[in-house]
Amino acid sequence: MVSDIRIERVLKAGLEDVYAAWTRAELLAQWYCPNPALELKVDADVRVGGAYVVEMGPYVVRGSYLEVDPPHLLAFTWKWDEDDDKPSTVRVELSKADEGTRMLLLHTGFTGPDDAANHLQGWEPELDRLEKLLTSR
């Protein structure tokens, strides 16, 4: 089984709009949780070395930004408060596409295939929410 996540989508939105949805706390708070029933709070200091915290109801994930290259690249660590695992890494690469913006999400550094599969189950509906947000703007 694979222990990394790779998701590629073409979003029907401009490059700057997609980047803003990944970096502006008020936009992240509209999509950055797979379960829309949970209260979502986001704090993000988007700069290399800056920190972020995402509260999804009782679940909290936090990390720091490793790479910030607007509007093409964002990389950050990912660590759940509830476990002792080492942080994983998320990398979001954005580029222009004929129909909008090509987004490549890579999430690596999991403890194993089950951990990756659990995160993939979260990313898919989360990215569906991102897509809906971008098409409604």
Helices and strands as residue ranges (DSSP letters): E 5-11, H 15-23, H 25-28, E 40-44, E 51-56, E 59-69, E 73-80, E 88-97, E 100-108, H 113-136
